[in-house]
Amino acid sequence: MDPARIEAMFTRSDGAYTFARWNRPVVPVLFGVEDQTVSTFKGAIEAIVTLAGHEMADTDPELGANMMFFFLREWQELRDTPNLDRLIPDLAPLTDRLEAADATHYRAFRFDEAGGIRAAFIFLRVTGAVAELPADTLALAEATQAMLLWSDRAFAESSPLGQLGEEGRVSTILKPEIAGLIRAAYDPVLPPSATDPSHALRLYARLAAGQA
């Protein structure tokens, strides 16, 4: 993964380079799924957090939980969820936009004074292709995309996941270049956030050092 590709992973559609990583321990919670799926997701989150060299905790001092997953069938359910508008500003017009776009995902992040991630709210509309994905595959993909503030285009054409093995014995894994980039992003020598594209060069240097 060269510097140009790394820069593209954090350059949004409006052309702004916007990088952020978690700046506090991750505390996940899931709503709208069975216990087995909760266990699968928490296992995937723990795996990505461990990969990054970051931490998980039992509670967040501000929110109780700070990585919140909401599973629903239709976006209308957002309007029916009590007090959700306290977490997500402009919830009504957002719901209108998601319905109009027939979207299946939405992620919202909150940041601390240093620009690091302090909370993430992930909404998954379980329908169509999303409903057909195995729970472990969906969990790994969502955990990966919640771990950093990626560009809105980062995985538009290519999944962060790959497959390993032969026909009949195939496992879904995180692509090595994405795993390496996550590890580099959490290197303690790097800041928790950045808006200067030159930051991609620093990520590249840490990535190269990790592969040496």
C-alpha positions as CSV (number, residue, x, y, z in Angstrom):
1,M,0.0,0.0,0.0
2,D,1.7,3.2,-1.2
3,P,1.3,6.7,0.2
4,A,-1.2,7.7,-2.5
5,R,-3.5,4.8,-1.7
6,I,-3.2,5.5,2.0
7,E,-4.1,9.1,1.4
8,A,-7.1,8.0,-0.6
9,M,-8.3,5.8,2.3
10,F,-8.9,9.0,4.4
11,T,-9.8,11.5,1.7
12,R,-13.5,12.2,1.6
13,S,-15.7,12.9,-1.4
14,D,-15.4,16.7,-0.8
15,G,-11.6,16.3,-1.1
16,A,-10.8,16.8,2.6
17,Y,-8.2,14.5,4.3
18,T,-9.8,13.5,7.6
19,F,-8.2,10.9,9.8
20,A,-9.2,9.9,13.3
21,R,-8.7,6.9,15.6
22,W,-10.2,5.9,18.9
23,N,-8.7,8.0,21.7
24,R,-10.3,6.0,24.6
25,P,-11.1,2.4,25.3
26,V,-13.9,0.9,23.2
27,V,-17.1,-0.2,24.9
28,P,-19.5,-1.9,22.4
29,V,-23.2,-2.5,22.7
30,L,-25.7,-3.9,20.2
31,F,-29.4,-3.4,19.9
32,G,-31.9,-5.4,17.9
33,V,-30.1,-8.8,17.6
34,E,-30.0,-12.1,19.4
35,D,-27.4,-13.0,22.0
36,Q,-25.5,-15.2,19.5
37,T,-25.0,-12.3,17.1
38,V,-24.0,-10.1,20.0
39,S,-21.2,-12.5,20.9
40,T,-20.1,-12.8,17.3
41,F,-19.9,-9.0,16.9
42,K,-18.1,-8.5,20.2
43,G,-15.6,-11.2,19.3
44,A,-14.9,-9.4,16.0
45,I,-14.6,-6.0,17.7
46,E,-12.2,-7.5,20.2
47,A,-10.1,-9.0,17.4
48,I,-9.8,-5.7,15.6
49,V,-9.1,-3.8,18.9
50,T,-6.3,-6.3,19.7
51,L,-4.9,-6.0,16.2
52,A,-4.7,-2.2,16.7
53,G,-3.0,-2.6,20.1
54,H,-5.8,-0.6,21.5
55,E,-8.1,-1.3,24.6
56,M,-11.6,-2.3,25.4
57,A,-13.4,-1.6,28.7
58,D,-16.6,-2.6,30.5
59,T,-18.0,0.9,30.6
60,D,-17.4,4.4,29.3
61,P,-17.5,7.2,31.9
62,E,-19.6,9.5,29.6
63,L,-22.0,7.2,27.7
64,G,-21.8,3.8,29.4
65,A,-21.1,2.3,25.9
66,N,-19.4,4.3,23.1
67,M,-19.6,2.0,20.1
68,M,-23.3,1.4,19.5
69,F,-24.8,-0.9,16.8
70,F,-28.4,-0.6,15.9
71,F,-30.0,-3.3,13.8
72,L,-33.3,-2.6,12.1
73,R,-35.5,-3.7,9.2
74,E,-36.7,-0.3,8.0
75,W,-35.3,3.2,8.6
76,Q,-38.8,4.2,10.1
77,E,-37.7,2.4,13.2
78,L,-35.2,5.2,13.9
79,R,-38.2,7.6,14.4
80,D,-39.8,5.1,16.8
81,T,-36.7,4.7,19.0
82,P,-37.1,6.7,22.2
83,N,-34.5,9.4,22.9
84,L,-32.4,8.5,19.8
85,D,-32.6,12.1,18.7
86,R,-30.5,13.0,21.7
87,L,-27.6,10.9,20.3
88,I,-28.2,11.8,16.6
89,P,-28.9,15.4,15.8
90,D,-31.5,16.1,13.0
91,L,-32.7,12.5,13.2
92,A,-35.9,13.2,11.2
93,P,-34.3,14.7,8.1
94,L,-31.5,12.0,8.3
95,T,-34.1,9.3,8.3
96,D,-35.8,10.8,5.3
97,R,-32.5,10.9,3.4
98,L,-31.7,7.2,4.3
99,E,-35.1,6.1,3.1
100,A,-34.8,8.1,-0.1
101,A,-31.4,6.5,-0.8
102,D,-32.6,3.0,0.1
103,A,-29.5,2.9,2.2
104,T,-28.4,-0.1,4.2
105,H,-25.7,1.5,6.4
106,Y,-25.1,4.7,8.3
107,R,-22.3,5.6,10.7
108,A,-22.0,8.7,12.8
109,F,-18.9,9.5,14.9
110,R,-18.3,11.9,17.8
111,F,-14.9,13.3,18.6
112,D,-13.0,14.6,21.7
113,E,-11.0,17.8,22.0
114,A,-8.0,16.2,20.4
115,G,-10.0,15.1,17.4
116,G,-9.9,11.4,18.4
117,I,-13.0,9.2,18.2
118,R,-15.0,9.2,21.5
119,A,-18.2,7.5,20.2
120,A,-19.5,5.8,17.1
121,F,-23.1,5.0,16.2
122,I,-23.6,2.4,13.5
123,F,-27.0,1.7,12.0
124,L,-27.5,-1.5,9.9
125,R,-30.7,-2.1,7.9
126,V,-30.8,-5.8,7.7
127,T,-32.3,-6.4,4.3
128,G,-31.2,-7.6,0.9
129,A,-27.5,-8.4,0.6
130,V,-26.8,-7.4,4.2
131,A,-29.3,-10.0,5.5
132,E,-27.7,-12.7,3.4
133,L,-24.2,-12.1,4.8
134,P,-23.0,-14.6,7.4
135,A,-22.9,-12.9,10.9
136,D,-19.1,-13.3,11.3
137,T,-18.4,-11.7,7.9
138,L,-20.7,-8.8,8.7
139,A,-19.3,-8.4,12.1
140,L,-15.7,-8.3,10.9
141,A,-16.5,-5.8,8.2
142,E,-18.4,-3.5,10.5
143,A,-15.8,-3.7,13.3
144,T,-13.1,-2.7,10.8
145,Q,-15.0,0.3,9.5
146,A,-15.8,1.5,13.0
147,M,-12.2,1.4,14.2
148,L,-11.0,4.4,12.1
149,L,-12.7,7.4,10.5
150,W,-12.2,6.0,6.9
151,S,-13.1,8.0,3.8
152,D,-16.7,7.6,2.7
153,R,-15.2,6.1,-0.5
154,A,-12.6,3.9,1.1
155,F,-14.5,0.6,0.6
156,A,-17.0,1.6,-2.0
157,E,-15.4,-0.6,-4.7
158,S,-13.4,-3.0,-2.6
159,S,-14.3,-4.8,0.7
160,P,-11.8,-4.7,3.6
161,L,-12.2,-8.4,3.7
162,G,-10.8,-11.2,1.6
163,Q,-11.0,-15.0,1.5
164,L,-8.4,-17.6,2.4
165,G,-8.4,-21.2,1.5
166,E,-9.7,-23.5,-1.2
167,E,-13.2,-24.3,-2.4
168,G,-15.2,-25.8,0.4
169,R,-12.7,-24.6,3.1
170,V,-12.8,-20.9,2.6
171,S,-12.4,-18.5,5.6
172,T,-13.2,-14.8,5.6
173,I,-10.2,-12.7,6.8
174,L,-9.2,-9.0,7.0
175,K,-7.1,-8.2,4.1
176,P,-3.4,-8.0,5.2
177,E,-2.9,-4.4,3.8
178,I,-5.9,-3.2,5.8
179,A,-4.8,-5.0,8.9
180,G,-1.4,-3.4,8.5
181,L,-2.8,0.1,8.1
182,I,-5.0,-0.3,11.2
183,R,-1.9,-1.3,13.2
184,A,0.1,1.7,11.8
185,A,-2.8,4.1,12.5
186,Y,-2.7,3.2,16.2
187,D,1.1,3.6,16.6
188,P,1.6,5.7,19.7
189,V,4.0,8.1,17.9
190,L,1.1,9.3,15.6
191,P,-1.6,11.7,16.7
192,P,-5.2,10.6,17.2
193,S,-6.4,12.8,14.4
194,A,-5.1,14.6,11.3
195,T,-6.3,16.8,8.5
196,D,-3.1,17.3,6.6
197,P,-2.5,14.8,3.8
198,S,1.1,14.6,4.7
199,H,-0.1,12.4,7.6
200,A,-0.5,9.6,5.0
201,L,3.3,9.7,4.6
202,R,3.7,9.1,8.3
203,L,1.2,6.2,8.1
204,Y,3.2,4.8,5.3
205,A,6.4,5.0,7.3
206,R,4.9,3.2,10.2
207,L,3.4,0.6,7.9
208,A,6.7,0.0,6.2
209,A,8.5,-0.2,9.6
210,G,6.0,-2.8,10.7
211,Q,6.6,-4.9,7.6
212,A,10.4,-4.7,7.9
